[in-house]
Amino acid sequence: MNLVVTVPMARLTALSWVADIVFARMLGIAARVQGGPADMVTVSAGGVSLTMPSLFPAMVDGRISLDAPLPALPLKQWKPAQNGLSGIEESLPVLFGAPTVDMTPERIDCGVDILGSIFFMLSRYEEVVGAERDTHDRFPATASLASRADFLGRPIVDEYVEVLWQLMSRLWPGLRRRQRQGGIRVSCDVDHPFDWGLAQPRLMLRSLGADILQRRDPPRAWRRIRNIVHSSSGDYRLDPNYTFDWYMDVCEKAGRRAAFYFIPERSAGLIDGCYNLSDTAIRALMAALAGRGHELGVHGSYNTYHDPARIRRERDRMVSACRLAKVDDRVIGNRQHYLRWDSAVTPDYLDEAGFEYDTSGCFADRPGFRYGTSVPFPMWSWHRQAPLRLMQRPLVLMEGSVISPLYLGLGYTDEAFDLMRLLRQRALRHGGDFTLLWHNSHFTTEGDREFFTGLIQ
């Protein structure tokens, strides 16, 4: 069957990118994309067709306008079950278009702008045009349409693709899709591989003072002193941050290969940790992780997200460190420290630096589906207004976003674990990946270990 997808000529580049992701990557269906004259998307083959409006993005002089209005709240809601569609949430938010579907044997007219809505989510248009930022210059979840319209916890792009597939199946019952098998991706940002007190005498004294005077916990201070003594001879068994052996044991028992992202430089001082890739202990750690089959990547330091030269330099430093540690030097993955990100430029800089993928794609203040999907996809360049080679592996859950009092603050409660499991189930439901970030330094309670172990099984 020769499917033809006709999109408005003015939006050909943007919607061809979306169509490639939807048809080729998500559904595994061959489709030829061509330009047409009207504000309409048509999927056609064998004399029958599926039509949808094409309302977004707005174009001005051949480029995407950054002045187009955002979807108005409250969003219209469409109930797919009323049109005989199954396996989708009861109500689907409509970003652009109308919640209508008219069906005949030869034609289906869907009122939802499916491709435009997917472009809106994957390109992060609202982050490029929106001015709101938090204290770390991050676009916060609370400013996003997904949060304000209460669908951040749903992979809405994947749901739109499922709607499209079911509509297509009505018209072409012999059409077959590829069932993508998602998986669980475990990752660790190595911010603090060792107890802070091991780095410098003043940090050690400050930590001990805080244990005694602020936390009023002399046993903790004693444990810290014992750890300092043991660690001086390379024995990190008492170090609360050095959980890597346990981390790998649990992952391997579950059949998982984790990715560990290291900070190559301290572009902002101690906020970027207190270790160097040249440290003997760090090289030994990298060799131990890689030697057991786990991945090493870059945790781009605090100020890299706006600095292409520093991004390139930090990747080069990581490559050199891998060579000195005598491990695989194909450094292909990145996650930004503090999840600092500028959708207008950061993807381009990472692409130019030679990274194959980034996995920063989650909000720090809320877990969920920042891009509306958990399926990896090639990123969009706002500078070139064209696709990049760089893939995004969307991060779905960072442990602190749920547990920490700075964010949701749910702690180690049943509510917290239920939310984490729900995100895992939704990520995997449509063939996406549940990408989990759990820091090596965040195993200070039994609850941490129980949650982590339960999530990666």
Secondary structure, DSSP 8 states (H G I E B T S, - for coil): --EEEEEEGGGHHHHHHHHIIIIIIII---EEEEEESSSEEEEEETTEEEEEE---S-EETTEE-S------SS-EEE-GGGGT--SS-SSEEESSEEEEEEE-SSEEEEEE-HHHHHHHHHHTHHHHH-----TTS---GGGSHHHHTT-TTS-HHHHHHHHHHHHHHHH-TT---------EEEEEEES-SS-GGGT-HHHHHHHHHIIIIIS--HHHHHHHHHHHHHHTTT--TT-SS--HHHHHHHHHHTT---EEEE----TTGGGG-S--TTSHHHHHHHHHHHHTT-EEEEEE-TTGGG-HHHHHHHHHHHHHHHHHTTS-----EEEEGGG---TTTHHHHHHHTT-SEE---S-SSS-S-TTS-SS-EEEEETTTTEEEEEEE----EEHHHHH-TTTT--TTSHHHHHHHHHHHHHHHHTT--EEEE--TT---SHHHHHHHHHHH-
